Amino acid sequence: AARCMDCGVPFCHSGCPLGNIIPEFNDAVYRQSWREAYDILSSTNNFPEFTGRICPAPCESSCVLGINQPPVTIEEIEKHIIEIAFEKGFVKPHKPNLRTGKKIAVVGSGPAGMAAAAQLNAAGHYVTVFERDDAPGGLLRYGIPDFKLEKWVIDRRIAIMEEEGIVFLCNSEVGVNISVNDLLRQY
């Protein structure tokens, strides 16, 4: 993190599909302000524990330092921020203060479904995620090998989401054992 130059135009920002605020969280890491680093990272990234392990890190390819030296290891820094945040107890369930009363069905519990569920829940909606497999996670669980993403990492995040009020219904395949019409009526 100390090698981050806080460039005038940080190309790592445009390299990151999530728009992570990389120089700012690098500076917080450099100062060992882990809470601040976590707050900055989680402001743009729902699941840094996943992206810090499996992202192909286009931000590193965009790092200006990489022109004549190895780029800053942004993905590794991201993973350390979130793991230290879990270790220090910064990552906690955040239930919405106010519920809208709207019920939302999210079909599929892969990364997109989980992110949609997290954002909709944060907005105050009641969210139910329908997953056809026997455990939530979709591609994260069934498409990525353990050596890249251990399943306990997924389970840890799912537990937080459930504490926030999100319901995961597994073995529920929409169009097979869950009627589309029932979803439209209930959600």
C-alpha positions as protocol buffer text, in pm:
chain_id: "A"
residue {
  index: 1
  type: ALA
  ca { x: 0 y: 0 z: 0 }
}
residue {
  index: 2
  type: ALA
  ca { x: 293 y: 233 z: 68 }
}
residue {
  index: 3
  type: ARG
  ca { x: 393 y: 209 z: -299 }
}
residue {
  index: 4
  type: CYS
  ca { x: 62 y: 362 z: -414 }
}
residue {
  index: 5
  type: MET
  ca { x: 144 y: 702 z: -560 }
}
residue {
  index: 6
  type: ASP
  ca { x: -203 y: 857 z: -523 }
}
residue {
  index: 7
  type: CYS
  ca { x: -174 y: 961 z: -886 }
}
residue {
  index: 8
  type: GLY
  ca { x: -332 y: 1282 z: -1015 }
}
residue {
  index: 9
  type: VAL
  ca { x: -543 y: 1062 z: -1241 }
}
residue {
  index: 10
  type: PRO
  ca { x: -567 y: 721 z: -1071 }
}
residue {
  index: 11
  type: PHE
  ca { x: -616 y: 487 z: -1366 }
}
residue {
  index: 12
  type: CYS
  ca { x: -677 y: 204 z: -1121 }
}
residue {
  index: 13
  type: HIS
  ca { x: -1021 y: 360 z: -1059 }
}
residue {
  index: 14
  type: SER
  ca { x: -1117 y: 322 z: -1423 }
}
residue {
  index: 15
  type: GLY
  ca { x: -960 y: -25 z: -1432 }
}
residue {
  index: 16
  type: CYS
  ca { x: -1185 y: -142 z: -1149 }
}
residue {
  index: 17
  type: PRO
  ca { x: -1532 y: -246 z: -1271 }
}
residue {
  index: 18
  type: LEU
  ca { x: -1670 y: -173 z: -922 }
}
residue {
  index: 19
  type: GLY
  ca { x: -1522 y: 174 z: -901 }
}
residue {
  index: 20
  type: ASN
  ca { x: -1328 y: 94 z: -584 }
}
residue {
  index: 21
  type: ILE
  ca { x: -1160 y: 398 z: -433 }
}
residue {
  index: 22
  type: ILE
  ca { x: -818 y: 238 z: -439 }
}
residue {
  index: 23
  type: PRO
  ca { x: -567 y: 513 z: -349 }
}
residue {
  index: 24
  type: GLU
  ca { x: -781 y: 612 z: -52 }
}
residue {
  index: 25
  type: PHE
  ca { x: -803 y: 261 z: 96 }
}
residue {
  index: 26
  type: ASN
  ca { x: -433 y: 208 z: 21 }
}
residue {
  index: 27
  type: ASP
  ca { x: -354 y: 521 z: 221 }
}
residue {
  index: 28
  type: ALA
  ca { x: -566 y: 399 z: 513 }
}
residue {
  index: 29
  type: VAL
  ca { x: -385 y: 63 z: 503 }
}
residue {
  index: 30
  type: TYR
  ca { x: -49 y: 240 z: 497 }
}
residue {
  index: 31
  type: ARG
  ca { x: -154 y: 431 z: 810 }
}
residue {
  index: 32
  type: GLN
  ca { x: -289 y: 105 z: 957 }
}
residue {
  index: 33
  type: SER
  ca { x: -631 y: 261 z: 990 }
}
residue {
  index: 34
  type: TRP
  ca { x: -813 y: -66 z: 923 }
}
residue {
  index: 35
  type: ARG
  ca { x: -1161 y: 57 z: 1011 }
}
residue {
  index: 36
  type: GLU
  ca { x: -1127 y: 346 z: 766 }
}
residue {
  index: 37
  type: ALA
  ca { x: -987 y: 113 z: 498 }
}
residue {
  index: 38
  type: TYR
  ca { x: -1282 y: -123 z: 549 }
}
residue {
  index: 39
  type: ASP
  ca { x: -1534 y: 164 z: 536 }
}
residue {
  index: 40
  type: ILE
  ca { x: -1384 y: 293 z: 210 }
}
residue {
  index: 41
  type: LEU
  ca { x: -1369 y: -52 z: 51 }
}
residue {
  index: 42
  type: SER
  ca { x: -1719 y: -156 z: 155 }
}
residue {
  index: 43
  type: SER
  ca { x: -1866 y: 171 z: 24 }
}
residue {
  index: 44
  type: THR
  ca { x: -1821 y: 42 z: -333 }
}
residue {
  index: 45
  type: ASN
  ca { x: -1792 y: -334 z: -290 }
}
residue {
  index: 46
  type: ASN
  ca { x: -2058 y: -561 z: -138 }
}
residue {
  index: 47
  type: PHE
  ca { x: -1830 y: -865 z: -120 }
}
residue {
  index: 48
  type: PRO
  ca { x: -1459 y: -777 z: -101 }
}
residue {
  index: 49
  type: GLU
  ca { x: -1388 y: -1121 z: 43 }
}
residue {
  index: 50
  type: PHE
  ca { x: -1487 y: -1266 z: -295 }
}
residue {
  index: 51
  type: THR
  ca { x: -1328 y: -1009 z: -525 }
}
residue {
  index: 52
  type: GLY
  ca { x: -1009 y: -1008 z: -317 }
}
residue {
  index: 53
  type: ARG
  ca { x: -973 y: -1376 z: -403 }
}
residue {
  index: 54
  type: ILE
  ca { x: -1110 y: -1423 z: -754 }
}
residue {
  index: 55
  type: CYS
  ca { x: -1105 y: -1090 z: -937 }
}
residue {
  index: 56
  type: PRO
  ca { x: -863 y: -1085 z: -1234 }
}
residue {
  index: 57
  type: ALA
  ca { x: -751 y: -744 z: -1098 }
}
residue {
  index: 58
  type: PRO
  ca { x: -775 y: -515 z: -1403 }
}
residue {
  index: 59
  type: CYS
  ca { x: -697 y: -234 z: -1157 }
}
residue {
  index: 60
  type: GLU
  ca { x: -343 y: -370 z: -1125 }
}
residue {
  index: 61
  type: SER
  ca { x: -301 y: -364 z: -1503 }
}
residue {
  index: 62
  type: SER
  ca { x: -406 y: 1 z: -1493 }
}
residue {
  index: 63
  type: CYS
  ca { x: -169 y: 95 z: -1210 }
}
residue {
  index: 64
  type: VAL
  ca { x: 65 y: 373 z: -1326 }
}
residue {
  index: 65
  type: LEU
  ca { x: 346 y: 230 z: -1115 }
}
residue {
  index: 66
  type: GLY
  ca { x: 329 y: -77 z: -1338 }
}
residue {
  index: 67
  type: ILE
  ca { x: 485 y: 118 z: -1627 }
}
residue {
  index: 68
  type: ASN
  ca { x: 836 y: 55 z: -1498 }
}
residue {
  index: 69
  type: GLN
  ca { x: 791 y: -151 z: -1177 }
}
residue {
  index: 70
  type: PRO
  ca { x: 555 y: -422 z: -1055 }
}
residue {
  index: 71
  type: PRO
  ca { x: 213 y: -264 z: -991 }
}
residue {
  index: 72
  type: VAL
  ca { x: 66 y: -227 z: -645 }
}
residue {
  index: 73
  type: THR
  ca { x: -89 y: -559 z: -540 }
}
residue {
  index: 74
  type: ILE
  ca { x: -436 y: -412 z: -503 }
}
residue {
  index: 75
  type: GLU
  ca { x: -623 y: -743 z: -500 }
}
residue {
  index: 76
  type: GLU
  ca { x: -409 y: -876 z: -215 }
}
residue {
  index: 77
  type: ILE
  ca { x: -455 y: -552 z: -19 }
}
residue {
  index: 78
  type: GLU
  ca { x: -833 y: -577 z: -69 }
}
residue {
  index: 79
  type: LYS
  ca { x: -833 y: -933 z: 67 }
}
residue {
  index: 80
  type: HIS
  ca { x: -628 y: -829 z: 371 }
}
residue {
  index: 81
  type: ILE
  ca { x: -860 y: -534 z: 446 }
}
residue {
  index: 82
  type: ILE
  ca { x: -1170 y: -752 z: 457 }
}
residue {
  index: 83
  type: GLU
  ca { x: -1007 y: -1036 z: 650 }
}
residue {
  index: 84
  type: ILE
  ca { x: -872 y: -794 z: 911 }
}
residue {
  index: 85
  type: ALA
  ca { x: -1217 y: -629 z: 924 }
}
residue {
  index: 86
  type: PHE
  ca { x: -1374 y: -968 z: 1001 }
}
residue {
  index: 87
  type: GLU
  ca { x: -1101 y: -1044 z: 1256 }
}
residue {
  index: 88
  type: LYS
  ca { x: -1149 y: -710 z: 1434 }
}
residue {
  index: 89
  type: GLY
  ca { x: -1530 y: -737 z: 1430 }
}
residue {
  index: 90
  type: PHE
  ca { x: -1596 y: -448 z: 1190 }
}
residue {
  index: 91
  type: VAL
  ca { x: -1816 y: -660 z: 962 }
}
residue {
  index: 92
  type: LYS
  ca { x: -2158 y: -680 z: 1122 }
}
residue {
  index: 93
  type: PRO
  ca { x: -2509 y: -734 z: 994 }
}
residue {
  index: 94
  type: HIS
  ca { x: -2685 y: -407 z: 917 }
}
residue {
  index: 95
  type: LYS
  ca { x: -3062 y: -441 z: 931 }
}
residue {
  index: 96
  type: PRO
  ca { x: -3251 y: -158 z: 767 }
}
residue {
  index: 97
  type: ASN
  ca { x: -3399 y: 90 z: 1015 }
}
residue {
  index: 98
  type: LEU
  ca { x: -3720 y: 109 z: 816 }
}
residue {
  index: 99
  type: ARG
  ca { x: -3890 y: -153 z: 600 }
}
residue {
  index: 100
  type: THR
  ca { x: -4085 y: -49 z: 292 }
}
residue {
  index: 101
  type: GLY
  ca { x: -4325 y: -343 z: 312 }
}
residue {
  index: 102
  type: LYS
  ca { x: -4236 y: -446 z: -42 }
}
residue {
  index: 103
  type: LYS
  ca { x: -4145 y: -812 z: -96 }
}
residue {
  index: 104
  type: ILE
  ca { x: -3881 y: -883 z: -359 }
}
residue {
  index: 105
  type: ALA
  ca { x: -3793 y: -1219 z: -513 }
}
residue {
  index: 106
  type: VAL
  ca { x: -3440 y: -1264 z: -643 }
}
residue {
  index: 107
  type: VAL
  ca { x: -3392 y: -1566 z: -866 }
}
residue {
  index: 108
  type: GLY
  ca { x: -3047 y: -1717 z: -825 }
}
residue {
  index: 109
  type: SER
  ca { x: -2794 y: -1675 z: -547 }
}
residue {
  index: 110
  type: GLY
  ca { x: -2481 y: -1628 z: -753 }
}
residue {
  index: 111
  type: PRO
  ca { x: -2274 y: -1311 z: -719 }
}
residue {
  index: 112
  type: ALA
  ca { x: -2528 y: -1094 z: -903 }
}
residue {
  index: 113
  type: GLY
  ca { x: -2825 y: -1234 z: -711 }
}
residue {
  index: 114
  type: MET
  ca { x: -2645 y: -1190 z: -379 }
}
residue {
  index: 115
  type: ALA
  ca { x: -2546 y: -832 z: -465 }
}
residue {
  index: 116
  type: ALA
  ca { x: -2901 y: -747 z: -576 }
}
residue {
  index: 117
  type: ALA
  ca { x: -3040 y: -901 z: -258 }
}
residue {
  index: 118
  type: ALA
  ca { x: -2796 y: -707 z: -39 }
}
residue {
  index: 119
  type: GLN
  ca { x: -2876 y: -375 z: -206 }
}
residue {
  index: 120
  type: LEU
  ca { x: -3253 y: -432 z: -205 }
}
residue {
  index: 121
  type: ASN
  ca { x: -3243 y: -535 z: 161 }
}
residue {
  index: 122
  type: ALA
  ca { x: -3038 y: -226 z: 248 }
}
residue {
  index: 123
  type: ALA
  ca { x: -3310 y: -19 z: 77 }
}
residue {
  index: 124
  type: GLY
  ca { x: -3559 y: -167 z: 323 }
}
residue {
  index: 125
  type: HIS
  ca { x: -3736 y: -429 z: 112 }
}
residue {
  index: 126
  type: TYR
  ca { x: -3808 y: -783 z: 230 }
}
residue {
  index: 127
  type: VAL
  ca { x: -3592 y: -1004 z: 9 }
}
residue {
  index: 128
  type: THR
  ca { x: -3622 y: -1375 z: -64 }
}
residue {
  index: 129
  type: VAL
  ca { x: -3357 y: -1541 z: -279 }
}
residue {
  index: 130
  type: PHE
  ca { x: -3458 y: -1854 z: -470 }
}
residue {
  index: 131
  type: GLU
  ca { x: -3174 y: -2097 z: -540 }
}
residue {
  index: 132
  type: ARG
  ca { x: -3213 y: -2418 z: -739 }
}
residue {
  index: 133
  type: ASP
  ca { x: -2913 y: -2589 z: -579 }
}
residue {
  index: 134
  type: ASP
  ca { x: -2887 y: -2719 z: -224 }
}
residue {
  index: 135
  type: ALA
  ca { x: -2679 y: -2424 z: -95 }
}
residue {
  index: 136
  type: PRO
  ca { x: -2657 y: -2054 z: -185 }
}
residue {
  index: 137
  type: GLY
  ca { x: -2365 y: -1911 z: -380 }
}
residue {
  index: 138
  type: GLY
  ca { x: -2423 y: -2016 z: -740 }
}
residue {
  index: 139
  type: LEU
  ca { x: -2105 y: -1978 z: -943 }
}
residue {
  index: 140
  type: LEU
  ca { x: -1909 y: -1886 z: -631 }
}
residue {
  index: 141
  type: ARG
  ca { x: -1991 y: -2220 z: -470 }
}
residue {
  index: 142
  type: TYR
  ca { x: -2021 y: -2455 z: -767 }
}
residue {
  index: 143
  type: GLY
  ca { x: -1800 y: -2296 z: -1032 }
}
residue {
  index: 144
  type: ILE
  ca { x: -1490 y: -2178 z: -848 }
}
residue {
  index: 145
  type: PRO
  ca { x: -1256 y: -2438 z: -696 }
}
residue {
  index: 146
  type: ASP
  ca { x: -1174 y: -2436 z: -325 }
}
residue {
  index: 147
  type: PHE
  ca { x: -811 y: -2339 z: -380 }
}
residue {
  index: 148
  type: LYS
  ca { x: -932 y: -2004 z: -518 }
}
residue {
  index: 149
  type: LEU
  ca { x: -1237 y: -1949 z: -296 }
}
residue {
  index: 150
  type: GLU
  ca { x: -1298 y: -2161 z: 11 }
}
residue {
  index: 151
  type: LYS
  ca { x: -1664 y: -2238 z: 77 }
}
residue {
  index: 152
  type: TRP
  ca { x: -1647 y: -2115 z: 438 }
}
residue {
  index: 153
  type: VAL
  ca { x: -1591 y: -1765 z: 296 }
}
residue {
  index: 154
  type: ILE
  ca { x: -1924 y: -1789 z: 113 }
}
residue {
  index: 155
  type: ASP
  ca { x: -2100 y: -1937 z: 417 }
}
residue {
  index: 156
  type: ARG
  ca { x: -1969 y: -1657 z: 638 }
}
residue {
  index: 157
  type: ARG
  ca { x: -2122 y: -1391 z: 408 }
}
residue {
  index: 158
  type: ILE
  ca { x: -2450 y: -1582 z: 366 }
}
residue {
  index: 159
  type: ALA
  ca { x: -2484 y: -1596 z: 747 }
}
residue {
  index: 160
  type: ILE
  ca { x: -2444 y: -1218 z: 770 }
}
residue {
  index: 161
  type: MET
  ca { x: -2702 y: -1166 z: 495 }
}
residue {
  index: 162
  type: GLU
  ca { x: -2947 y: -1394 z: 675 }
}
residue {
  index: 163
  type: GLU
  ca { x: -2895 y: -1199 z: 998 }
}
residue {
  index: 164
  type: GLU
  ca { x: -2979 y: -885 z: 800 }
}
residue {
  index: 165
  type: GLY
  ca { x: -3315 y: -1040 z: 712 }
}
residue {
  index: 166
  type: ILE
  ca { x: -3254 y: -1192 z: 369 }
}
residue {
  index: 167
  type: VAL
  ca { x: -3419 y: -1532 z: 323 }
}
residue {
  index: 168
  type: PHE
  ca { x: -3251 y: -1797 z: 108 }
}
residue {
  index: 169
  type: LEU
  ca { x: -3476 y: -2075 z: -24 }
}
residue {
  index: 170
  type: CYS
  ca { x: -3264 y: -2357 z: -165 }
}
residue {
  index: 171
  type: ASN
  ca { x: -3383 y: -2645 z: -383 }
}
residue {
  index: 172
  type: SER
  ca { x: -3626 y: -2392 z: -529 }
}
residue {
  index: 173
  type: GLU
  ca { x: -3606 y: -2380 z: -907 }
}
residue {
  index: 174
  type: VAL
  ca { x: -3832 y: -2117 z: -1054 }
}
residue {
  index: 175
  type: GLY
  ca { x: -4033 y: -2265 z: -1338 }
}
residue {
  index: 176
  type: VAL
  ca { x: -3984 y: -2620 z: -1209 }
}
residue {
  index: 177
  type: ASN
  ca { x: -4094 y: -2652 z: -845 }
}
residue {
  index: 178
  type: ILE
  ca { x: -4169 y: -2281 z: -794 }
}
residue {
  index: 179
  type: SER
  ca { x: -4436 y: -2131 z: -1016 }
}
residue {
  index: 180
  type: VAL
  ca { x: -4359 y: -1805 z: -1192 }
}
residue {
  index: 181
  type: ASN
  ca { x: -4720 y: -1702 z: -1139 }
}
residue {
  index: 182
  type: ASP
  ca { x: -4685 y: -1761 z: -764 }
}
residue {
  index: 183
  type: LEU
  ca { x: -4378 y: -1536 z: -759 }
}
residue {
  index: 184
  type: LEU
  ca { x: -4564 y: -1264 z: -948 }
}
residue {
  index: 185
  type: ARG
  ca { x: -4855 y: -1282 z: -704 }
}
residue {
  index: 186
  type: GLN
  ca { x: -4649 y: -1291 z: -385 }
}
residue {
  index: 187
  type: TYR
  ca { x: -4360 y: -1058 z: -470 }
}
